[in-house]
């Protein structure tokens, strides 16, 4: 009988395991619990009376006869007591099993309630989106407790994976409504990774980040320091719990070939980036990050900009980064009245940029030993993907000192215009940046613009009107000549011009919108133009 019940119990448990994966988790668990206890009671009630004779065969031999005298009675009493004890132990064991089963049912009930509540919230969010165009109020997420003292303590911190996955699912659902409009994510945590070394002026960068940061919980700042520079470490440490300070542990020189010894700094930067990004994605377990360096100052709407564009980056597989930088963002080359204007670009800009964990998983195994930014611009990494960039930069660099020894700084970078007007991007419809919509409109606008010669645009030229106008190049050399005449950057990386999209560079010249463009019908970049 016990074996049969044990087999039945195994079958019931298997059935419970199968049902657990279905929707009616709590009802099935409760039903099985009651059914099992009913079977247990039937078993106990159906047992033959202990110590009784006859009546269908008792538990003792000699049924139908009276027990003997004292000895037999004493022996029978002992056997009766033993049987009662054994039965009590069986009942206790079964009750313990039922207790464990109840605990499992309770744990699954709690999980089911959490999912039910999440589904209810998502349903309410969907109704709100259909009934009103007003943006949702961001829901605050509790701060993730992290250490601010030592690397070892920081490495032990891992935000809850479940929360991050639920956030990502919610962002994807919010990313596009029925008409294809994109919506900002109110909950996703967007950490800011500051790459630092030996600049004590990192204080300027951190001061602005903290000043404009709307929420410490939604925008945790992680400062990753290389170089082991004590004065810089003290500056970073002075911010206490406002930031998280981690240190790259390997400060040794990197073996390089003799002609690359002067580039040792570039090798160390690439090593630092790889380590720091692995900390963000694999240790802190964030799903995205915005990377800035210790010589960048941010605009007032820096955080608003990245939060609004995060859903676009998630939605469009032809994008792989969001950048705050316009390579041709010098004062006089941008429209000061178009702070809300955004573009797609095939050129990786860097200098304040958003990266997804999935893209890092693709890049990390083949990360270069040096010159990581130019490596990012190679066709093998870009894979015909683009970035988003603004008309007016949301970052400026103030660091002339560095491994590049001021390359481009005096000629270009120091003149970049930083946006000062707060643009509420999270309230705007940014779906025009999705490739399917953007390309058609962009090409129509560019190639419907009148074709003019560069001489007509220069001072004293005969050109009338406010534009836009198109200036055409047909070769690498003609591009460089025209770019220099129009005061935009003339270098190309793997054939891609800075700030260019489909070969077109858009900028302002003497108050007119100009498109420096290849002939109509452009299909691909010529990688020999470098």
C-alpha positions as CSV (number, residue, x, y, z in Angstrom):
1,X,0.0,0.0,0.0
2,X,2.8,2.4,0.9
3,X,4.6,1.7,-2.4
4,X,1.4,2.3,-4.3
5,X,0.9,5.6,-2.5
6,X,4.5,6.5,-3.1
7,X,4.1,5.9,-6.8
8,X,0.9,7.9,-6.8
9,X,2.7,10.7,-5.0
10,X,5.4,10.7,-7.7
11,X,2.8,10.9,-10.4
12,X,1.1,13.7,-8.6
13,X,4.4,15.6,-8.2
14,X,5.2,15.1,-11.9
15,X,1.8,16.4,-12.8
16,X,2.4,19.4,-10.5
17,X,5.7,20.1,-12.2
18,X,4.0,20.2,-15.6
19,X,1.1,22.3,-14.4
20,X,3.4,24.7,-12.7
21,X,4.5,26.0,-16.1
22,X,1.0,26.9,-17.1
23,X,-1.1,29.8,-16.1
24,X,-3.3,28.5,-13.3
25,X,-0.3,28.0,-11.0
26,X,-2.0,28.7,-7.6
27,X,-5.3,26.8,-8.2
28,X,-3.5,23.7,-9.4
29,X,-1.1,23.7,-6.5
30,X,-3.9,24.1,-4.0
31,X,-5.9,21.4,-5.6
32,X,-3.0,18.9,-5.6
33,X,-2.3,19.7,-2.0
34,X,-5.9,19.0,-0.9
35,X,-6.0,15.8,-3.1
36,X,-2.8,14.4,-1.6
37,X,-4.0,15.0,2.0
38,X,-7.3,13.3,1.2
39,X,-5.4,10.3,-0.1
40,X,-3.3,10.3,3.0
41,X,-6.4,10.3,5.2
42,X,-8.1,7.5,3.2
43,X,-4.9,5.4,3.7
44,X,-4.8,6.0,7.4
45,X,-8.6,5.3,7.9
46,X,-8.4,2.2,5.7
47,X,-5.6,0.5,7.7
48,X,-6.8,-2.6,9.7
49,X,-7.3,-2.2,13.4
50,X,-4.1,-2.8,15.4
51,X,-4.3,-5.6,18.0
52,X,-7.9,-6.7,17.0
53,X,-8.7,-10.3,16.0
54,X,-10.9,-11.5,13.1
55,X,-13.0,-9.1,11.1
56,X,-11.4,-9.6,7.8
57,X,-7.9,-10.6,9.1
58,X,-6.2,-8.6,11.7
59,X,-2.7,-7.4,11.9
60,X,-1.8,-10.1,14.3
61,X,-1.6,-13.9,13.6
62,X,-4.2,-16.2,15.3
63,X,-7.3,-14.3,14.2
64,X,-10.6,-15.4,15.9
65,X,-8.8,-16.4,19.1
66,X,-8.4,-14.7,22.4
67,X,-4.9,-13.6,23.4
68,X,-3.2,-15.6,26.1
69,X,-2.3,-14.4,29.6
70,X,-0.1,-11.7,30.9
71,X,3.0,-12.5,28.7
72,X,1.1,-12.5,25.5
73,X,-0.7,-9.3,26.5
74,X,2.5,-7.5,27.4
75,X,4.0,-8.5,24.1
76,X,0.9,-7.4,22.2
77,X,1.0,-4.0,24.0
78,X,4.6,-3.5,23.1
79,X,3.9,-4.3,19.5
80,X,0.9,-2.0,19.6
81,X,3.0,0.9,21.0
82,X,5.7,0.3,18.3
83,X,3.1,0.3,15.6
84,X,1.6,3.6,16.9
85,X,5.1,5.2,17.0
86,X,5.9,4.1,13.5
87,X,2.6,5.4,12.2
88,X,3.2,8.8,14.0
89,X,6.6,9.0,12.3
90,X,5.1,8.4,8.9
91,X,2.5,11.1,9.5
92,X,5.2,13.5,10.7
93,X,7.2,12.8,7.6
94,X,4.2,13.3,5.3
95,X,3.4,16.6,7.1
96,X,7.0,17.8,6.6
97,X,6.6,17.0,2.9
98,X,3.4,18.9,2.7
99,X,5.0,21.9,4.5
100,X,7.7,22.0,1.8
101,X,5.0,21.8,-0.9
102,X,3.1,24.7,0.7
103,X,6.3,26.8,0.7
104,X,6.8,26.2,-3.0
105,X,3.2,27.1,-3.7
106,X,3.7,30.3,-1.7
107,X,6.9,31.2,-3.5
108,X,5.2,30.7,-6.9
109,X,2.2,32.6,-5.7
110,X,4.4,35.6,-4.9
111,X,6.1,35.4,-8.4
112,X,2.8,35.1,-10.0
113,X,1.5,38.2,-8.2
114,X,4.5,40.2,-9.2
115,X,4.0,39.3,-12.9
116,X,0.3,40.0,-12.6
117,X,1.1,43.4,-11.1
118,X,3.6,44.1,-13.9
119,X,1.1,43.1,-16.5
120,X,-1.5,45.4,-14.9
121,X,0.9,48.3,-15.0
122,X,1.8,47.7,-18.6
123,X,-1.9,47.5,-19.5
124,X,-2.5,50.8,-17.7
125,X,0.4,52.3,-19.6
126,X,-1.0,51.2,-22.9
127,X,-4.4,52.7,-22.1
128,X,-2.7,56.0,-21.1
129,X,-0.7,56.1,-24.3
130,X,-3.9,55.6,-26.3
131,X,-6.0,58.1,-24.4
132,X,-3.5,61.0,-24.0
133,X,-0.5,62.3,-25.7
134,X,0.9,63.7,-22.5
135,X,4.3,62.1,-21.5
136,X,4.3,59.7,-18.6
137,X,5.9,60.9,-15.4
138,X,9.2,58.9,-14.9
139,X,9.0,56.2,-12.3
140,X,11.8,56.4,-9.9
141,X,13.9,53.2,-9.4
142,X,15.6,52.8,-6.0
143,X,19.2,53.6,-6.0
144,X,21.6,50.7,-6.5
145,X,23.8,50.5,-3.5
146,X,27.4,50.5,-4.6
147,X,30.7,51.1,-2.9
148,X,32.6,54.3,-3.4
149,X,35.9,53.3,-1.9
150,X,37.8,50.5,-3.3
151,X,37.8,48.5,-6.6
152,X,37.4,45.2,-4.7
153,X,34.2,46.4,-3.1
154,X,32.9,47.7,-6.4
155,X,33.5,44.4,-8.1
156,X,31.1,42.7,-5.7
157,X,28.1,44.8,-6.7
158,X,25.7,43.4,-9.3
159,X,22.3,45.1,-9.8
160,X,19.3,42.7,-10.0
161,X,19.2,41.0,-13.5
162,X,15.5,40.6,-13.3
163,X,14.9,44.3,-12.9
164,X,17.1,45.1,-15.9
165,X,15.3,42.6,-18.1
166,X,11.9,43.9,-17.2
167,X,13.1,47.4,-17.9
168,X,14.4,46.4,-21.3
169,X,11.1,44.7,-22.2
170,X,9.1,47.7,-21.0
171,X,11.3,50.1,-23.1
172,X,10.8,48.0,-26.2
173,X,7.1,48.1,-25.8
174,X,7.2,51.8,-25.2
175,X,9.5,52.5,-28.1
176,X,6.8,52.5,-30.7
177,X,3.1,53.1,-30.5
178,X,0.5,52.2,-33.1
179,X,1.6,54.9,-35.5
180,X,5.3,54.2,-35.2
181,X,6.0,57.1,-33.0
182,X,8.9,56.6,-30.6
183,X,8.5,57.1,-26.9
184,X,11.2,57.8,-24.3
185,X,12.0,55.3,-21.6
186,X,10.9,56.6,-18.1
187,X,12.6,53.8,-16.2
188,X,15.8,52.5,-17.8
189,X,18.9,53.2,-15.8
190,X,21.5,55.0,-18.0
191,X,24.9,55.0,-16.3
192,X,27.5,57.6,-17.3
193,X,31.0,56.2,-17.6
194,X,33.8,58.8,-17.2
195,X,37.1,57.7,-18.5
196,X,39.8,59.4,-16.4
197,X,43.6,59.3,-16.1
198,X,45.8,62.2,-14.8
199,X,43.8,65.3,-15.4
200,X,42.7,67.0,-12.1
201,X,40.5,69.1,-14.4
202,X,38.1,66.1,-14.3
203,X,36.4,68.3,-11.7
204,X,35.0,70.5,-14.4
205,X,33.5,67.6,-16.2
206,X,32.1,66.0,-13.0
207,X,30.7,69.3,-11.7
208,X,28.6,69.8,-14.8
209,X,27.4,66.2,-14.9
210,X,26.2,66.4,-11.3
211,X,24.7,69.9,-11.8
212,X,22.6,68.8,-14.8
213,X,21.8,65.2,-13.6
214,X,18.1,65.0,-12.9
215,X,18.3,61.8,-10.9
216,X,21.2,60.0,-9.2
217,X,19.3,56.7,-9.3
218,X,18.5,56.8,-13.1
219,X,22.0,58.2,-14.0
220,X,24.7,56.7,-11.8
221,X,28.1,58.2,-12.6
222,X,31.0,55.7,-12.7
223,X,34.5,57.2,-12.9
224,X,37.1,54.7,-14.1
225,X,40.6,55.9,-13.5
226,X,43.8,54.7,-15.2
227,X,47.3,55.9,-14.6
228,X,47.3,55.8,-10.8
229,X,47.6,59.6,-10.6
230,X,47.2,60.4,-6.9
231,X,46.1,64.0,-7.2
232,X,43.4,63.1,-9.8
233,X,42.3,60.2,-7.5
234,X,41.8,62.7,-4.6
235,X,39.7,65.0,-6.8
236,X,37.5,62.1,-7.8
237,X,37.3,60.8,-4.2
238,X,36.1,64.2,-3.0
239,X,32.7,63.6,-4.6
240,X,32.0,60.8,-2.1
241,X,28.7,59.0,-2.7
242,X,27.7,61.2,-5.6
243,X,29.8,59.0,-7.9
244,X,31.4,55.6,-8.0
245,X,35.2,55.5,-8.3
246,X,36.9,52.4,-9.8
247,X,40.5,52.0,-10.8
248,X,42.0,50.1,-13.7
249,X,44.4,47.6,-12.0
250,X,47.0,47.0,-14.7
251,X,49.3,50.1,-14.9
252,X,52.2,48.3,-16.6
253,X,53.6,49.4,-20.0
254,X,52.4,47.5,-22.9
255,X,54.9,45.8,-25.2
256,X,54.8,47.4,-28.6
257,X,57.0,47.3,-31.7
258,X,59.8,50.0,-31.8
259,X,58.0,52.3,-34.2
260,X,55.0,52.4,-31.9
261,X,56.7,53.3,-28.7
262,X,55.5,56.9,-29.1
263,X,52.0,55.6,-29.2
264,X,52.1,53.9,-25.9
265,X,49.4,56.2,-24.6
266,X,47.0,55.0,-27.3
267,X,47.6,51.4,-26.3
268,X,46.9,52.2,-22.7
269,X,43.7,54.0,-23.5
270,X,42.4,51.0,-25.5
271,X,43.2,48.7,-22.6
272,X,41.4,51.0,-20.2
273,X,38.3,51.3,-22.4
274,X,38.0,47.5,-22.6
275,X,38.4,47.0,-18.9
276,X,36.0,49.8,-18.0
277,X,33.3,48.7,-20.4
278,X,33.5,45.2,-19.1
279,X,33.0,46.5,-15.6
280,X,29.8,48.4,-16.7
281,X,28.3,45.6,-18.6
282,X,29.6,42.4,-16.9
283,X,30.1,43.5,-13.3
284,X,27.5,46.3,-12.8
285,X,25.3,44.5,-15.3
286,X,23.8,47.6,-17.0
287,X,22.2,47.3,-20.4
288,X,23.5,50.5,-21.9
289,X,26.1,53.2,-21.0
290,X,27.0,56.8,-22.1
291,X,30.8,57.2,-22.3
292,X,32.5,60.6,-21.7
293,X,36.1,61.4,-21.1
294,X,37.5,63.5,-18.4
295,X,38.0,66.6,-20.6
296,X,34.4,66.9,-21.7
297,X,31.8,69.4,-20.5
298,X,28.2,68.6,-21.1
299,X,25.1,70.7,-22.1
300,X,22.1,71.3,-19.8
301,X,20.0,68.8,-21.9
302,X,22.7,66.1,-22.1
303,X,20.7,63.6,-20.1
304,X,17.4,64.5,-21.7
305,X,19.0,63.9,-25.1
306,X,20.2,60.4,-24.4
307,X,17.1,59.3,-22.6
308,X,14.9,60.4,-25.6
309,X,17.1,58.6,-28.1
310,X,17.6,55.3,-26.2
311,X,14.3,53.8,-27.6
312,X,15.4,54.8,-31.2
313,X,18.7,53.0,-30.7
314,X,16.9,49.9,-29.4
315,X,14.3,50.1,-32.2
316,X,16.4,50.6,-35.3
317,X,19.0,47.8,-36.0
318,X,20.7,50.1,-38.6
319,X,21.9,52.3,-35.6
320,X,24.8,51.4,-33.3
321,X,25.4,54.5,-31.3
322,X,24.1,57.9,-30.2
323,X,26.6,60.7,-30.1
324,X,26.4,64.1,-28.4
325,X,29.0,65.5,-30.8
326,X,29.0,67.3,-34.2
327,X,32.4,67.2,-35.8
328,X,31.5,70.3,-37.8
329,X,29.8,72.0,-34.9
330,X,31.8,75.2,-34.9
331,X,30.1,78.5,-34.3
332,X,29.1,79.7,-37.8
333,X,28.7,76.2,-39.2
334,X,25.6,75.3,-37.3
335,X,22.1,76.9,-37.1
336,X,21.7,78.4,-33.7
337,X,17.9,78.4,-34.0
338,X,17.9,74.6,-34.6
339,X,18.9,73.2,-31.3
340,X,16.4,70.4,-31.7
341,X,17.7,69.3,-35.1
342,X,19.1,65.8,-35.2
343,X,20.8,63.7,-38.0
344,X,21.9,60.3,-38.9
345,X,25.7,60.0,-39.6
346,X,27.8,57.1,-40.9
347,X,30.9,58.6,-39.2
348,X,31.5,57.4,-35.6
349,X,31.8,60.7,-33.7
350,X,32.6,59.5,-30.1
351,X,33.0,62.4,-27.6
352,X,30.0,61.5,-25.5
353,X,28.3,58.5,-26.9
354,X,25.8,55.8,-26.0
355,X,26.6,52.1,-26.5
356,X,24.3,49.0,-25.9
357,X,25.5,45.9,-24.2
358,X,24.7,43.8,-27.2
359,X,27.0,45.9,-29.4
360,X,29.7,45.6,-26.8
361,X,29.4,41.8,-26.8
362,X,30.0,42.0,-30.5
363,X,33.0,44.3,-30.3
364,X,34.8,43.2,-27.1
365,X,36.3,39.8,-28.4
366,X,38.1,41.7,-31.2
367,X,38.8,45.0,-29.4
368,X,42.0,46.6,-30.8
369,X,45.2,47.0,-28.9
370,X,45.3,50.7,-29.9
371,X,43.5,53.5,-31.8
372,X,40.1,52.2,-30.8
373,X,38.2,55.1,-32.3
374,X,39.6,54.8,-35.8
375,X,39.1,51.0,-35.5
376,X,35.4,51.7,-34.8
377,X,35.2,53.5,-38.1
378,X,36.4,50.5,-40.2
379,X,33.7,48.8,-42.3
380,X,34.2,45.5,-40.5
381,X,32.9,47.1,-37.3
382,X,30.5,49.6,-38.6
383,X,28.7,47.1,-40.9
384,X,26.8,49.9,-42.7
385,X,25.3,51.0,-39.4
386,X,24.9,54.7,-38.4
387,X,24.8,56.9,-35.3
388,X,22.6,59.8,-34.3
389,X,24.3,63.2,-33.9
390,X,22.9,66.7,-33.1
391,X,23.1,69.9,-35.1
392,X,24.5,71.6,-32.0
393,X,26.9,69.6,-29.8
394,X,25.9,68.5,-26.3
395,X,29.5,68.2,-25.3
396,X,32.7,70.3,-25.8
397,X,36.3,69.3,-25.1
398,X,38.5,71.6,-23.0
399,X,41.5,69.2,-22.9
400,X,44.2,70.4,-25.2
401,X,46.7,68.2,-23.2
402,X,46.5,64.5,-24.1
403,X,48.0,61.7,-26.1
404,X,47.0,63.4,-29.4
405,X,49.2,66.4,-28.4
406,X,46.4,68.9,-29.4
407,X,45.7,67.4,-32.9
408,X,42.7,69.4,-34.3
409,X,42.2,71.2,-31.0
410,X,43.5,74.6,-32.0
411,X,42.1,74.4,-35.5
412,X,38.7,72.9,-34.8
413,X,37.8,71.5,-31.4
414,X,38.2,74.7,-29.3
415,X,35.6,76.4,-31.5
416,X,32.9,73.8,-31.2
417,X,29.6,75.4,-30.0
418,X,28.0,73.9,-26.9
419,X,24.2,73.9,-26.7
420,X,22.8,76.1,-24.0
421,X,19.1,75.8,-24.7
422,X,17.2,72.9,-23.0
423,X,15.3,70.9,-25.6
424,X,12.6,68.6,-24.2
425,X,13.5,65.8,-26.5
426,X,11.5,63.2,-24.5
427,X,8.3,65.1,-25.5
428,X,9.1,65.1,-29.2
429,X,8.3,62.6,-31.9
430,X,11.8,61.4,-33.0
431,X,10.5,58.6,-35.3
432,X,11.8,60.5,-38.3
433,X,15.3,59.3,-37.4
434,X,14.4,55.6,-38.1
435,X,16.1,54.7,-41.4
436,X,13.0,53.8,-43.4
437,X,11.6,57.3,-42.8
438,X,14.8,59.3,-42.7
439,X,16.5,58.2,-46.0
440,X,13.6,59.1,-48.3
441,X,13.1,62.5,-46.8
442,X,16.9,63.2,-46.6
443,X,17.7,62.3,-50.2
444,X,14.7,64.3,-51.5
445,X,15.8,67.4,-49.5
446,X,19.5,67.1,-50.6
447,X,19.0,66.4,-54.3
448,X,16.2,68.8,-54.8
449,X,18.5,71.7,-53.6
450,X,19.9,73.8,-56.4
451,X,23.4,72.7,-57.5
452,X,25.9,75.6,-57.2
453,X,29.6,76.3,-57.4
454,X,31.7,77.0,-54.3
455,X,32.7,80.4,-55.7
456,X,29.1,81.5,-55.6
457,X,28.9,80.8,-51.9
458,X,32.0,82.7,-50.9
459,X,32.1,86.4,-50.0
460,X,31.4,88.5,-53.0
461,X,29.5,85.7,-54.8
462,X,26.5,86.4,-56.9
463,X,24.2,83.7,-55.2
464,X,20.9,85.0,-53.9
465,X,18.5,83.3,-51.5
466,X,18.7,81.5,-48.1
467,X,19.2,78.0,-49.4
468,X,19.5,75.1,-49.1
469,X,22.1,74.7,-51.8
470,X,24.1,71.7,-52.9
471,X,27.8,71.6,-53.8
472,X,28.9,68.5,-55.5
473,X,32.2,66.5,-55.2
474,X,33.2,63.6,-57.4
475,X,36.6,62.4,-56.0
476,X,38.6,62.3,-52.8
477,X,40.7,65.3,-53.9
478,X,37.7,67.4,-54.9
479,X,36.0,66.7,-51.6
480,X,39.1,67.9,-49.7
481,X,39.4,71.1,-51.7
482,X,35.7,71.9,-51.3
483,X,35.7,71.1,-47.6
484,X,38.7,73.4,-46.9
485,X,37.1,76.2,-48.9
486,X,33.9,75.8,-46.9
487,X,35.8,75.5,-43.6
488,X,34.5,72.1,-42.7
489,X,36.7,69.1,-41.7
490,X,38.3,67.5,-44.7
491,X,39.6,64.2,-43.4
492,X,37.9,60.8,-44.3
493,X,38.1,57.5,-42.4
494,X,37.5,54.4,-44.6
495,X,36.0,56.9,-47.2
496,X,33.5,58.4,-44.7
497,X,33.6,62.2,-44.2
498,X,33.2,63.5,-40.7
499,X,29.5,64.1,-39.9
500,X,28.6,62.6,-43.3
501,X,25.5,60.5,-44.1
502,X,25.4,58.6,-47.4
503,X,28.3,60.8,-48.4
504,X,26.5,64.1,-47.6
505,X,27.8,66.6,-45.2
506,X,25.3,69.2,-44.0
507,X,26.3,72.5,-42.5
508,X,25.7,76.3,-42.5
509,X,27.9,78.6,-44.6
510,X,27.3,82.4,-44.4
511,X,23.8,81.8,-43.0
512,X,22.7,79.3,-45.7
513,X,22.2,75.5,-45.4
514,X,24.7,73.7,-47.6
515,X,24.9,70.1,-48.6
516,X,28.4,68.9,-49.7
517,X,27.3,65.9,-51.6
518,X,28.4,63.2,-54.1
519,X,26.5,62.8,-57.4
520,X,22.9,61.6,-57.2
521,X,22.6,57.8,-57.1
522,X,25.4,57.3,-54.6
523,X,25.6,53.7,-53.4
524,X,28.6,53.1,-51.2
525,X,31.8,54.6,-49.7
526,X,35.2,54.1,-51.4
527,X,37.5,52.8,-48.6
528,X,40.5,54.0,-50.6
529,X,39.5,57.6,-49.8
530,X,41.4,57.7,-46.6
